[in-house]
Amino acid sequence: MGALHQGHRSLLERACRPLAGGRPPRVLLSVFVNPLQFGPGEDFDRYPRDPAADGALAAAAGVDALFLPSLATIYPGGEAALTRLSPPPQLTAHLCGRSRPGHFDGVATVVSRLLALVRPHRLLLGEKDWQQLVILRQVVADLGLPLSVQGCATVRESDGLAASSRLRYLSGEERGRARALGEALDAAQALWRRGEDRPAHLINAVAECLGSAALTADYVEVVDPHRLVPVQRTGSFALLAAAVYCGSSRLIDHRFLMSRAPIVAIDGPAGAGKSTVTRALAHRLGLLYLDTGAMYRALTWWVREQGVDPANAAAIAPLLQDLDLRLLGGADGEQQVLINGHDVSTAIRSPEVTALVSTVAAHACVREALTAQQRAMGQRGGLVAEGRDIGTAVFPDAECKVFLTATVAERARRRALDLEQRGFPVPPLAELEATIAERDRLDSTREVAPLLQAEDAAEVITDGLTIEQVIAVLEDYFRERVPEDAWPALDSPPIA
């Protein structure tokens, strides 16, 4: 809505980064103080407006165009004749929606109108207004608008306050008191880290700090970050949010309560490209790539090393007792595989191991033992895992679940190209398709760890997409589930 600050500038600079291949994006900034999202007695008339300064900041950030529409442009028939949007009541019943009825109807209506006029491919929004971001993602999805929504981390002033146009209203004394909002949230977050998982106690801790600073709380709530409804216990991921009045200003802030680093579970059939994109996604997000195939290969190497028959489950079972299997991220980005103190990173790729790994992996005792190993690795989180039962059996509580797939015809085409590039004979495509379809059937119907899509997994069909495009889709979905405020982004890559 204008009166741009460093938080807005951060969004603009993020949007102006070159696209994949070095292509420059075309970035448009809209500035419109929307009357529909102001309630009676709120600050619409005195909301800070400085179009000249906004234009200078936008130009300095690299923006191509500044869109400053009039009221008549956005609402040509007037407010009374306007078709309005109402987001789902569940998303607006708490936090800012509770004390500002109709506010998010106004937000959804004006943003949908702006998107219809501009027709962008990508919309960037700050995570400071987390409820707004969740609602607008839902609006875009429900209306089937052809764009992606990207949330960007909250930008803070040097004194810790979340950047906001309304900070201009504060006197020096009020600004000093306003810092207590962040301090109160920090204190409650520290209490949570010491084991306090009862929302009422966290809310009381925030309220006490706010009262000591003579700040009037509009709300203090602990909610599910995606459903935006209060929770009975904080669990593994929750949002602690508050709004306060300081002088004439209403300020908001939040903290995410995440008990461990995030887990991404990527399942899908053979030939869908899981290994390639999983490794790249893990590197991009600063997470460990959990190569489940390497784990089965390492155990196969150990079985051979001990002189045990790979087909004999009873003989293998004793080797699974006190098994010490580790995957470590190397400095060069390559993964180090250790089993019982032996570095087998290279040895597990030998033809001898490759020829036996399917036999060893078929045993129920092996699957059970390695699933337990994988779960142990996931206790602290911080990994991206791929396989066929990762989201259903291994990490059912993963923050982000994806079922990565492609049509049988596409996977057959990829298989043929791979065989050709490796110098092997290429069977007819019909034969390859039949083989892949039969493998899918077997994988989906086997008794142990069948290939299934988790109910809460997003399906990503990779036909016609480049590897970079698939990774971009996965990263967008990850950020819907895990905001940058909870898991900071590394240096952001180009947009595909």
N, C-alpha and C positions, 0 to 999 in steps of 0.2 A: 504493500500500500504506500510505498514511497518513504521519504525521510530515511534514505538508505544509510546503512552503517556497515561495519566490517563483516558482519555476518552475511549480509546481502552480497558484499563484494566477493566473499569466499565462494558463494554459489555461482556468481558470474564467472569468476576465474576458472572454476571447475568446469563449467559449461563450455568455456572457450578453448579447452585443451584440444589438440589435434585428434581427429578420429583415427581409427586403424588405417594404416597405410599413409599416414601423414596428411590426410585431407583436412582442410579447415572446416569446422562446423559453421553453421549460420545461427547466430544466437540473437534472440529477441527478448527484451525485458519489458514486461507489462507493468505499468504503475497506474493503479486505480483505487481510490479510496471508496470502498463499496458500502453504500448506506444500508444494504440489506443485512449486514452482519453486525450492526450496532443496535443495541437495545435502547429503550427509553432511558434518558438520563445519562447515557454513555457519551464518549468524547468525540462523536463524529464531527461536530462543527469546529472543534479546536485541534483535531488530529493534525500532527505536524505535516506540512506540505512544503516541499522545496524542490520544484521540478528542475531548476537550473543546476543545483548541486547534484541532484540525482543523475542528470544527463552527463555531467562531468565525470562522476564516479563510474557510470556505465561505460563511457568512452575509454576511460583509463583502463578498465578491466578487459577491453577488447570486444565489447558488445557491438553487433552490426546495426541494430535498430532499437529505438526506444518507442514503445507504444503507449501513448497517453490519451486514451479514449475519453470522450465526454460521456456524461450520464446518458445522453440521448443515443449514443452509439451502442452502449451496452444494453440499455433498456429502452428501445425505440418507441414502445407503446406506453412507457411509464411503468412504474412499479406495480400498479394495480392490475395491469393487463398482462403481466408476466407469468409465464409457466415456470413454476418453482420446483426445485428438487428437494426431497426430504430424505436424508440418509437413514439407514436402519436405526430404529429407536435404541437398540442395544448399545450402539456406538456413541450415542449422544446423551444417554441418561446420567452419566457420571462425569467427573472432572469438570472441565469448563462448560460442558453442555448443561449441567445441573443448574447453575446459577445464571446462565445466559440462554434462555429458551429462544429457539429460532436462529441463534447465531450460526450454527453449522448448516442450516438450510440456506442461509445467505451465502456462506462460503461455497457450498456445493453448487449453488445456482450460478454464481458469478464465475467460478473457475471453469465450469462446463461451458459457459457462454464464451469465455476467453479462448478456451481450447478449440471451440467450434470456429471461431473467427480466425485463429492463427494456424491451426492444424499442424502442430509440431510433431516430431517423432519422439521427443523425450521431454519430460517435465522434471525440473529439479526443485526440491523443496527442503527446507531445513528441518532437522529433527527436534529442534527446540519446541516447535508446535507439534508434538508427537500425535496428539489426538487428531489434529487436522490432517496430518500425513496419513494416518490409518484410514480416516474417513475418505479422503480423496483417492486413495488406492482402491477402496471399495467402489466408489462412484465410477472410476475409470473402468474397473472390471465389470461392474453391473451393466454399464451402458455399452460395453464392447468397443470402447474408443481405441483406435489404432495407435497407441503410444505406450511407452514405458515410463514409470514413475520412479525417480531416484531420490532417496533420502540422503542428506549430507549432515555430517556431525555438527552439533551445536558449537558456535563460536562464542568465546567468552572475552569480556573486557579484562584489563590487567588486574582489577580487583575481584575477579571471579564471577561477576554478574553476567548472566547470559545476555548477549547483545540484543538490544531491543530499541525500537524507535521511541518507546515511551520513557526510556531513561532520560530523555531530554527534559521531561517535566520535573525531575527531582532537583531539590536544592542540595547543597553540599551536606547538610546535616541528614537529610532524607537518604541520600546515597549511602552514607555511612551505615544507617540503620538497615537499608535494603540488603546489605551484604549478609545479614543474618539469615536470609532465606537459603542461600547456598550452604552456609555453615550449619544450619539446622538439618538440612538433608544429608550433609556429610556425617554429622554426628549420628543420625539414625542409621545410615549405611554402615558405619563402624560398629554400631550396636548389633546390627544384623550379621555382620561378619563374625561377631563373637558368639553367634548361635541363636539370637533372638529371631524367631520366625513368625511371631504373632503380630499380624498387622496392627491391632489395636495398640500394642506397646510401642511400635515404631511411630505410629501416628501421634501418640501422646508425647513421645520424645521430641518430635518436630514441633508440636504445638507449644510445648514448654519453652523451647528456644525462641520461637517467634514472639511469644508473649513477653519474654524478657527484653526483647528489642522493640517492644511497643508496635509490632506489626500485626495488623488484623488479617486473620486467615479467611480467605474465601472458601477454600477446601484444602484438606490434606487427605490423600487416599492412597491405598495400595491396591493395584488392579492388575489383571492379566494384560500383558502388553499388546496383545492382538485382539482380544475380545472386549477389552476396556471395561470389564466388570470386576467388582471387588472380589478378592480371594480370601479364603479362610486361613490359609498358610502361604507363606511366600514361595515354597517349593524351590524348583531349580531356576526359575526365571520370573521376575515380577517387576512392576513399575511403581516406584514411590514418587508421587507427584504432588505439587502444591501450588496454590495461587494465593497471593497476598496483596493487600492494599497498603501502599506506603505513600502518604500524602494523597495526591489526586491520582496516582498511578496504580494500575493493577499489573502485577508482575507474575510470571509463571516460571517454574523450573522443575526439574525431575532428576532422579537417579535410577538407573537400572540395577536390579539386584539379581546378578547371575552367579550361581554357585560354582560353576566351573566353566572352563573354556568351551566353546561350541563344538558340536559334532555334526558333520554332514554325512549322511548315508546315501550312497548312490547305488541303486540296484538296476538290473536290466539284463536282457538276453545277450548271448554271445554275439560279437560283431557290431555292437552298438557304439563302440568307441569309448567305453567307460574308463579304461586304464589311462588313455591319453589325456582325456579331459580332467580326470580326477587328479592326476599328478600336477597338471598345470593349475587347476583351481586351488589346490592346497598351497602351492607356491604363492599364488596371487593373494590368498587370504592370510598367509602367515601361519598355516596349520600343517600338521604332520600328515603326510600321505601314508595311509595304512594299506599296504599292498597285501591283501589277504592271500593272493596267489603265492607271494614270496614266502609266506608262513608255511603253506603246504609244501612248497618246494624245500624249505629248510628242514622240515620234519622228514621228508623223503630222503634228503641227504643223510640225516642222522640215522635213519633206518638202515640205509646201505652201509654206513660207516660201522654200525654195530653188527653187521652180518646177519640181519633179520630178514626173513621172507616177507616181501612187501604185500603178499596176498594173504598173510596169516594175521588176522586181527588179534587173536589171542596172544601171539608173540609180540605184537606191536604195543599192546596195552601197557605192559610194565614200563616201556620207554616214556610213556606219557606222564608217569608219576614225577612230580617235582621238575617238570620241564621248564627250562628257563629260555624263553624265546623273546627276543627284543628287536624292534625296528627303530633305528636312530636316523635322524636327519643329518647328512654330512654337510660340511662347509661348502662343497661344490654343488649342492642341490641333489646329489645322488643319495640314495638310501643305503644305509648300512644294516645288514642282517646278521644278527648274532644268535647262536643256539648253543646253550650250555658252555658259554665262554669262547666259542669258535666263531670267527668271522667268516661267514659263508656267502658273502655278497656276490662273489663271482662264481663260486662252485655250484650254486643252485641253478645256474643257467646252462649247465652241461647237458649234452644229449642223453647221458645216462639217467640223470635226474628227471629230465623232461619225459622220458619214456615210461617212468614209473609213478609219476605224481598222481595221475588219475586213479591208479590202483590203490595207493595209500589213502587218498582223499575220500574214497568211497566208503571207508569203514566208519560206522556210527561212532565208535569210541574216539576216532581221530577228530571227527566233526565236533563232538561234544567238548573234547579237550581244547581244541583251537578256538572254539567259540568262547570258552571260558577265558582263554588267554587274551582274546580280542576285547572282551568286556573289561578285563583287568586293565588293559591299556587305555580303555575309554573312561576310567573312573575320574581322571583329571580332565578329560575332554581334550580339545585342541587338535582334532584330527578330521581328515576326510577319508572315508572308507568306501571301497567299492566291492561289489560281489553280487550274489543272487538272493541273499537273505539278510542283508545288513540292516535294513530298516524294519524288517519284520521280526527277526529273531535275535540278532546281535545287539543292535542299539535301537530298541523300540522307543526310547525317550530322546532320540536325536532331535536337535532343534530344527534341522532342515533335512527333509527326505525327498529324494528325487528318483523317479523311475525313468531311466534313460533308455530309449529304444529307437528303432527304425523299422521300416517295413522289411519283410523278408526279401523283396526284390532289391531294395537298396543295400541290404547287408550282403546279398549274393554278389552284387556289382562290386562292392568294396573288396570282398574276398577274392574275386577274380583279378582285380587290379593288383592286390597284394601278391598273389601267386605269380602274376606276370612279372612284376617288378623284381621278385626274388628268383626268377628264372625257372620256375616250376611249371609243369603242364597245367593248362587251365581247362577244367571240365566245362561242358555246356552249362549255361546259366540255369536252365531248367533243372539240371542235376544238382547244382549248388543250392538252388532254392529248396528243393525237396530235402536235401540233407539238413539245411538250417531249420526248416519247419519241423522236421522230426526231432532234432535236438531240442527245440523249444518245447515240444510236447513232452519229451522225457524229463527235461529240467522242471517243468511245471507240475508233473505228476509224481515225481519221486517221493518216497516216504520221508527221507531225511533232507531237511532244508530245501523245500521246493522253491522254485522261482515264482514269487508272488509280488504284486504291487501293494505296498502298505496303503491302508485306507487314507492316511493323511499325507501321502506322497504326491508331489506334482509330477505329472507325466510330461516329459520333454521328448518330442519326436524330432530326430535329427536329420531327416531327409531334406536335402537341399541346403543344409547349413554348413558353413565352414567350421573348423575347429574353434576358431576365435569367436565366431558367432554363438556356438554352443556354450562356450565358457562365459560369454557375456550374459546369456540367458540364465545360466546357473548362478552367476554372481548377483544378478538382480533378484533372483528368488531368495538367495541367502540373505540379502540385505532386507528383504521383506520380513524375514524371520528374526534376524540378528542385526540391530541397528549399529551404526558406526559409533554412537555414544556408548554402546556396551562392548563392542569389539572393534577398536579403531582400525581404519583402513590403512593399508600400506600405501606407498606412492601409487595413486590410481593409474591403471593402464588406459590406453585409448579405448574409446567406445567403438564397438564393431559396426 
